[in-house]
Structures are given as C-alpha cells and as structure tokens.
Amino acid sequence: MWALSVAVLTLFALVSPAAAADLELGKKVYAQRCATCHGPDGKGNAAMSSALKVEIKPLAASAGKPEAEVRKVVAEGKKPMPGFAKMLNAAEMDAVLAYTKDLAGK
C-alpha cells in the first residue's frame, strides 16, 4: 500500500508541472492570438464583435463540444476567425486548447 501511495504522489509531482507549463504556454498564445476578439476572460470583446458585425460567443459556449470539433475550428478557422494551423505548432495548439478549456470552465 505504501509503495502505491508513493507511486501516485510521484506521478502527480511529474504531471503537475507539465500541465502548469502547458497552461502557461496556452495563456501566452491566447493573449497573443485570441484575446483581441475573445477577450482576456474568454467572454468575448463587445467592441470587436460590433466592428466585425458578428456575435463572438463566450468560450463557455464551446465547453460541451467534442475537443476534435473545437480543434478543427481553431486549426481551420470559422469566418471571420482565421485558422491557426499554419501559425501554431502542435505544442502551442494543444496548450491553447487546454487553456481555453480551463478558461471556459471558470
């Protein structure tokens, strides 16, 4: 039992910093590429929504959607949002998706 407890605690110690690093990278990418339209809190930017003449839904609206669907929208875009497949590497894409999911849940 003791060995199992040590193994679980070790696993948490290894996973937790990696997850935090991913969220930090995601936060950075989001701030650079997404916050202008989606707002720093993920609730949308009313001024940008008005300028683009389109409703920018809060990120929470995509919280129940399958991750593959959200990834496809981020990669390919959805007018007027551009696709980011050519702008982000795989690690950045994964990180920004994790960050937006975390942000949508708050």
C-alpha positions in Angstrom: 0.0 0.0 0.0 2.8 2.4 0.9 4.5 1.7 -2.5 1.3 2.6 -4.3 0.9 5.8 -2.4 4.5 6.8 -3.3 3.9 5.9 -6.9 0.7 8.0 -7.1 2.4 11.0 -5.4 5.4 10.7 -7.8 3.0 10.7 -10.7 1.3 13.8 -9.5 4.6 15.5 -9.0 5.7 14.7 -12.6 2.4 15.5 -14.3 1.5 18.7 -12.4 4.5 20.9 -13.5 4.0 19.7 -17.2 0.3 20.6 -17.0 1.1 24.0 -15.5 3.7 24.7 -18.2 1.1 23.8 -20.9 -1.4 26.2 -19.3 1.3 28.9 -19.2 2.1 28.4 -22.9 -1.6 28.3 -23.6 -2.1 31.6 -21.8 0.7 33.2 -23.7 -0.6 32.0 -27.1 -4.2 33.0 -26.1 -3.0 36.5 -25.1 -1.2 36.9 -28.5 -3.7 35.3 -30.9 -7.1 35.1 -29.3 -7.8 37.7 -26.6 -8.3 40.5 -29.1 -11.6 39.0 -30.2 -12.4 36.6 -27.4 -11.5 38.9 -24.6 -8.9 38.3 -21.8 -11.5 36.4 -19.8 -12.9 34.4 -22.7 -16.3 36.1 -22.6 -15.9 38.0 -25.8 -14.9 41.5 -26.8 -18.0 43.6 -27.4 -16.1 46.3 -29.4 -14.6 43.7 -31.7 -17.9 41.9 -32.1 -19.5 45.2 -33.1 -16.7 46.1 -35.5 -16.8 42.6 -37.2 -20.6 42.6 -37.1 -20.6 39.1 -35.7 -21.5 37.6 -32.4 -18.4 36.4 -30.6 -19.7 33.8 -28.2 -18.1 33.2 -24.8 -15.7 30.3 -24.7 -18.0 28.6 -22.3 -20.4 28.1 -25.2 -17.9 25.5 -26.6 -17.3 23.8 -23.3 -19.6 20.9 -24.1 -18.4 20.4 -27.7 -16.0 17.5 -28.5 -12.4 18.5 -28.4 -11.9 17.4 -32.0 -14.6 19.9 -33.1 -13.0 22.8 -31.2 -9.5 21.8 -32.5 -10.9 21.9 -36.1 -12.3 25.4 -35.7 -9.1 26.7 -34.2 -7.0 25.0 -36.9 -9.2 25.8 -39.9 -11.0 28.9 -38.7 -14.6 29.9 -38.9 -15.4 33.2 -40.5 -14.4 35.8 -39.5 -11.9 33.9 -37.3 -8.8 32.8 -39.2 -7.3 29.4 -39.0 -4.2 28.9 -36.9 -2.9 25.6 -38.2 -0.1 27.3 -40.0 0.6 29.8 -37.2 0.8 27.4 -34.3 2.9 24.3 -33.8 1.4 21.2 -32.2 2.5 22.1 -28.7 1.1 25.6 -29.0 -2.2 24.3 -30.4 -2.5 21.7 -27.6 -1.6 24.3 -25.0 -4.1 27.0 -26.2 -6.9 24.4 -26.4 -6.1 23.3 -22.8 -6.0 27.0 -21.7 -9.3 27.9 -23.4 -10.9 24.8 -21.9 -9.7 25.9 -18.5 -10.8 29.5 -19.1 -14.2 28.4 -20.3 -14.8 26.4 -17.1 -14.2 29.5 -14.9 
